[in-house]
Amino acid sequence: ASKKHFIKGPVYLDWISPAAQLSGKAINVALAIHWLHGMNQGKPFKITQNALTRFNLSNDAYLDGLRKLEKAYLVSVLRKPGQRAWITVIGNTHHLLHNCRDDELRVNKDTYTK
């Protein structure tokens, strides 16, 4: 029997709907991110080649979509030279504000505490 893969929920419409409105393959990137988010129990993670392949993403499409998701405040991204970015899904603000170091946050905390 082959193993069935799934995107662990909940995937809130308030999160996925804005991603679906972005251009390019941002929705593919959002789905890949949520898939990995579920497998990593909500902890920050790096995108995998397997995720890019499964969601039909070139590296350029992934990077473009990631920037769009970040600008839409759907993900927080920590970039280090020569490495894939660390990604945190924004949505559960308590998790974002209490489980990440300040240097991991690429967005203004005040946006999420009002």
N, C-alpha and C positions, 0 to 999 in steps of 0.2 A: 504494500500500500504506500502510495506517495504521500509525503507530508504536505498538508494544506497550510498555506501561508495566509495571513490576514493582517489588516491594519487594526491595531488595538484601539478601542475607543475609551472614553467618548471622544469623538471629533466634533467639536461644537460648530454649529452653523455660523455663529458669530466670528469664528476663526477661518473656516474654509471658504465662506462666501466672498470675503474681500480678496482672498487668494485667487479665486476663480475669475475675478474681474480684472486681474492683472494681465498684461499682454505676454506674448511668447509662451514659453513652457513653464511659467511660474506655478501653474496648478500641478503640473507633473512634479516639480521640485517640492511643492507643499505636501503632496501625497507621499513622496519618498521620505521627506523629513518626518512626517507623522508616523510612518512605518517604523523608522529607526527610533523615534522618540518612544514609542511603545515598547520596543525591544530593550531599550536602555532605561526603562522605568522612570522616564522623565528627567534623567540626568543629562548634562551636556554630552554631545557626541560629535563625531566626524562622519561625513557622508562616506559611503563605501562604493567601490566600483560595482559591486553586486546591485546596490540600490540604483545607481545610474543606469545600468543595463536594464533592470526590471522596469524602470519607468521611462525608458527610451530617451535618455538624456545624454547629450555630448557634454564634455567638460565646460565648453563655452556656454551652452544653454543652462547648465546648472549654475554657473557663476552669475549669469545674468538674472536668472530667477531668484537666486539667493539675495542678490542686491535689492531686487524689487520687494521681496518679502521683508527684508530688513527695513527698507524705507517705509513700508506699510505698518511697521511695528508689530509684525507677526512672529518674528524671530529676533533673538539677540545673537550677535556673532562676535567671536574673538578670533582675530587673525594673527598668525605669527608667520614671519617670512619662511618660505620653503616648505610650509606644512598646509594641509587642508584645514579649513576653518573649524573651530569648535562652535556648535550650534545649540542654542537653547530655545525651545518653543515658548513664546510668550502667550499667556492666556490665563494661567493660574498665577496671578500676581503675587500671592503669598509665597509660592515656590520661587518665583523669580527674585523677589526681594530678599528672601531669607536663606536661600541655598546657594547663591552665587557670590563670589568675591566682587568687590567694587570694580576691580580692573577688568572683570569679565563683562560688565554691563556696558553696552555701546549706546544705550538710550538714557535719557534723563529720568532718574527715579521719580521726580515730581510728577511726571506724566502718569505714573501708575499708582500714586498715593492720594490723588484728589478724589 
